[in-house]
């Protein structure tokens, strides 16, 4: 009876450790927010200086 109880406790501990490890990996990181140096907006269409349209 002690062997079965010990096995169940060990299985439960392994299961919960596995769940903690897996849930820690699958969480996405915080989103990265880009801000334009030229206009200060975060939803603008910026391009390299040499690719800008000629005015």
VMD Tcl script that builds the backbone (N, CA, C; Angstrom):
set m [mol new atoms 165]
animate dup $m
set s [atomselect $m all]
$s set {name element resname resid chain x y z} {
  {N N UNK 1 A 0.813 -1.188 0.000}
  {CA C UNK 1 A 0.000 0.000 0.000}
  {C C UNK 1 A 0.863 1.261 0.000}
  {N N UNK 2 A 1.971 1.239 0.733}
  {CA C UNK 2 A 2.873 2.388 0.772}
  {C C UNK 2 A 3.506 2.647 -0.590}
  {N N UNK 3 A 3.772 1.590 -1.332}
  {CA C UNK 3 A 4.394 1.742 -2.646}
  {C C UNK 3 A 3.430 2.432 -3.606}
  {N N UNK 4 A 2.155 2.068 -3.548}
  {CA C UNK 4 A 1.156 2.682 -4.428}
  {C C UNK 4 A 0.983 4.156 -4.078}
  {N N UNK 5 A 0.901 4.473 -2.806}
  {CA C UNK 5 A 0.750 5.858 -2.367}
  {C C UNK 5 A 1.961 6.698 -2.769}
  {N N UNK 6 A 3.144 6.162 -2.593}
  {CA C UNK 6 A 4.371 6.863 -2.986}
  {C C UNK 6 A 4.399 7.079 -4.495}
  {N N UNK 7 A 3.981 6.084 -5.250}
  {CA C UNK 7 A 3.926 6.206 -6.712}
  {C C UNK 7 A 2.946 7.267 -7.153}
  {N N UNK 8 A 1.787 7.332 -6.514}
  {CA C UNK 8 A 0.795 8.350 -6.860}
  {C C UNK 8 A 1.292 9.760 -6.534}
  {N N UNK 9 A 1.924 9.900 -5.398}
  {CA C UNK 9 A 2.472 11.211 -5.024}
  {C C UNK 9 A 3.571 11.624 -5.993}
  {N N UNK 10 A 4.445 10.702 -6.348}
  {CA C UNK 10 A 5.522 11.000 -7.297}
  {C C UNK 10 A 4.949 11.371 -8.662}
  {N N UNK 11 A 3.923 10.652 -9.096}
  {CA C UNK 11 A 3.295 10.955 -10.387}
  {C C UNK 11 A 2.655 12.345 -10.361}
  {N N UNK 12 A 2.008 12.696 -9.255}
  {CA C UNK 12 A 1.389 14.013 -9.139}
  {C C UNK 12 A 2.435 15.121 -9.163}
  {N N UNK 13 A 3.537 14.924 -8.461}
  {CA C UNK 13 A 4.610 15.930 -8.437}
  {C C UNK 13 A 5.202 16.095 -9.832}
  {N N UNK 14 A 5.466 15.006 -10.522}
  {CA C UNK 14 A 6.025 15.071 -11.877}
  {C C UNK 14 A 5.049 15.760 -12.820}
  {N N UNK 15 A 3.757 15.453 -12.701}
  {CA C UNK 15 A 2.738 16.076 -13.549}
  {C C UNK 15 A 2.713 17.589 -13.340}
  {N N UNK 16 A 2.681 18.034 -12.081}
  {CA C UNK 16 A 2.628 19.468 -11.815}
  {C C UNK 16 A 3.911 20.179 -12.233}
  {N N UNK 17 A 5.058 19.567 -12.061}
  {CA C UNK 17 A 6.307 20.166 -12.539}
  {C C UNK 17 A 6.307 20.288 -14.056}
  {N N UNK 18 A 5.821 19.272 -14.738}
  {CA C UNK 18 A 5.730 19.307 -16.195}
  {C C UNK 18 A 4.803 20.431 -16.641}
  {N N UNK 19 A 3.660 20.587 -15.974}
  {CA C UNK 19 A 2.713 21.645 -16.322}
  {C C UNK 19 A 3.330 23.026 -16.124}
  {N N UNK 20 A 4.088 23.205 -15.063}
  {CA C UNK 20 A 4.723 24.498 -14.799}
  {C C UNK 20 A 5.759 24.809 -15.869}
  {N N UNK 21 A 6.547 23.828 -16.243}
  {CA C UNK 21 A 7.589 24.034 -17.260}
  {C C UNK 21 A 6.960 24.334 -18.610}
  {N N UNK 22 A 5.948 23.585 -19.004}
  {CA C UNK 22 A 5.314 23.786 -20.305}
  {C C UNK 22 A 4.567 25.113 -20.350}
  {N N UNK 23 A 3.857 25.476 -19.311}
  {CA C UNK 23 A 3.114 26.733 -19.325}
  {C C UNK 23 A 4.058 27.933 -19.315}
  {N N UNK 24 A 5.231 27.801 -18.746}
  {CA C UNK 24 A 6.198 28.891 -18.745}
  {C C UNK 24 A 6.769 29.158 -20.119}
  {N N UNK 25 A 6.895 28.130 -20.930}
  {CA C UNK 25 A 7.460 28.301 -22.271}
  {C C UNK 25 A 6.448 28.858 -23.262}
  {N N UNK 26 A 5.192 28.512 -23.128}
  {CA C UNK 26 A 4.212 28.874 -24.132}
  {C C UNK 26 A 3.673 30.288 -23.983}
  {N N UNK 27 A 3.995 30.979 -22.909}
  {CA C UNK 27 A 3.507 32.336 -22.740}
  {C C UNK 27 A 4.261 33.274 -23.672}
  {N N UNK 28 A 3.523 34.053 -24.451}
  {CA C UNK 28 A 4.211 35.015 -25.313}
  {C C UNK 28 A 4.781 36.156 -24.492}
  {N N UNK 29 A 5.870 36.721 -24.986}
  {CA C UNK 29 A 6.470 37.851 -24.292}
  {C C UNK 29 A 5.641 39.102 -24.475}
  {N N UNK 30 A 6.029 40.148 -23.812}
  {CA C UNK 30 A 5.312 41.406 -23.963}
  {C C UNK 30 A 5.534 41.942 -25.377}
  {N N UNK 31 A 4.514 42.578 -25.947}
  {CA C UNK 31 A 4.662 43.079 -27.312}
  {C C UNK 31 A 5.700 44.197 -27.378}
  {N N UNK 32 A 6.395 44.246 -28.487}
  {CA C UNK 32 A 7.394 45.284 -28.711}
  {C C UNK 32 A 6.710 46.433 -29.431}
  {N N UNK 33 A 6.867 47.627 -28.922}
  {CA C UNK 33 A 6.246 48.802 -29.520}
  {C C UNK 33 A 7.337 49.645 -30.161}
  {N N UNK 34 A 7.155 49.931 -31.442}
  {CA C UNK 34 A 8.109 50.753 -32.169}
  {C C UNK 34 A 7.556 52.180 -32.269}
  {N N UNK 35 A 8.427 53.160 -32.106}
  {CA C UNK 35 A 8.046 54.560 -32.248}
  {C C UNK 35 A 8.985 55.190 -33.265}
  {N N UNK 36 A 8.409 55.886 -34.215}
  {CA C UNK 36 A 9.175 56.518 -35.281}
  {C C UNK 36 A 10.004 57.667 -34.728}
  {N N UNK 37 A 11.277 57.749 -35.110}
  {CA C UNK 37 A 12.148 58.844 -34.677}
  {C C UNK 37 A 11.773 60.168 -35.349}
  {N N UNK 38 A 11.196 60.085 -36.542}
  {CA C UNK 38 A 10.883 61.300 -37.303}
  {C C UNK 38 A 9.592 61.968 -36.826}
  {N N UNK 39 A 8.504 61.176 -36.754}
  {CA C UNK 39 A 7.215 61.795 -36.457}
  {C C UNK 39 A 6.692 61.470 -35.059}
  {N N UNK 40 A 7.304 60.514 -34.369}
  {CA C UNK 40 A 6.873 60.169 -33.022}
  {C C UNK 40 A 5.658 59.260 -32.957}
  {N N UNK 41 A 5.143 58.863 -34.102}
  {CA C UNK 41 A 3.979 57.990 -34.137}
  {C C UNK 41 A 4.413 56.534 -34.050}
  {N N UNK 42 A 3.475 55.670 -33.679}
  {CA C UNK 42 A 3.817 54.253 -33.641}
  {C C UNK 42 A 3.109 53.457 -34.732}
  {N N UNK 43 A 2.323 54.137 -35.587}
  {CA C UNK 43 A 1.666 53.455 -36.691}
  {C C UNK 43 A 1.875 54.217 -37.997}
  {N N UNK 44 A 3.065 54.675 -38.244}
  {CA C UNK 44 A 3.326 55.389 -39.488}
  {C C UNK 44 A 4.066 54.467 -40.449}
  {N N UNK 45 A 4.155 54.904 -41.698}
  {CA C UNK 45 A 4.897 54.150 -42.689}
  {C C UNK 45 A 6.228 54.858 -42.889}
  {N N UNK 46 A 7.271 54.328 -42.319}
  {CA C UNK 46 A 8.594 54.940 -42.429}
  {C C UNK 46 A 9.426 54.117 -43.398}
  {N N UNK 47 A 10.355 54.766 -44.045}
  {CA C UNK 47 A 11.229 54.071 -44.990}
  {C C UNK 47 A 12.618 54.669 -44.895}
  {N N UNK 48 A 13.557 53.960 -45.468}
  {CA C UNK 48 A 14.933 54.453 -45.453}
  {C C UNK 48 A 15.019 55.748 -46.244}
  {N N UNK 49 A 15.999 56.566 -45.879}
  {CA C UNK 49 A 16.123 57.876 -46.511}
  {C C UNK 49 A 16.381 57.764 -48.017}
  {N N UNK 50 A 17.179 56.786 -48.409}
  {CA C UNK 50 A 17.490 56.646 -49.840}
  {C C UNK 50 A 16.319 56.043 -50.621}
  {N N UNK 51 A 15.279 55.541 -49.954}
  {CA C UNK 51 A 14.113 54.996 -50.636}
  {C C UNK 51 A 12.932 55.952 -50.578}
  {N N UNK 52 A 13.101 57.131 -50.002}
  {CA C UNK 52 A 12.007 58.096 -49.906}
  {C C UNK 52 A 11.700 58.641 -51.295}
  {N N UNK 53 A 10.423 58.923 -51.533}
  {CA C UNK 53 A 10.061 59.498 -52.859}
  {C C UNK 53 A 10.675 60.883 -53.020}
  {N N UNK 54 A 11.097 61.176 -54.239}
  {CA C UNK 54 A 11.707 62.487 -54.550}
  {C C UNK 54 A 10.627 63.536 -54.624}
  {N N UNK 55 A 10.891 64.697 -54.002}
  {CA C UNK 55 A 9.895 65.787 -54.055}
  {C C UNK 55 A 10.414 66.941 -54.848}
}
mol reanalyze $m
mol bondsrecalc $m
mol representation Tube
mol addrep $m
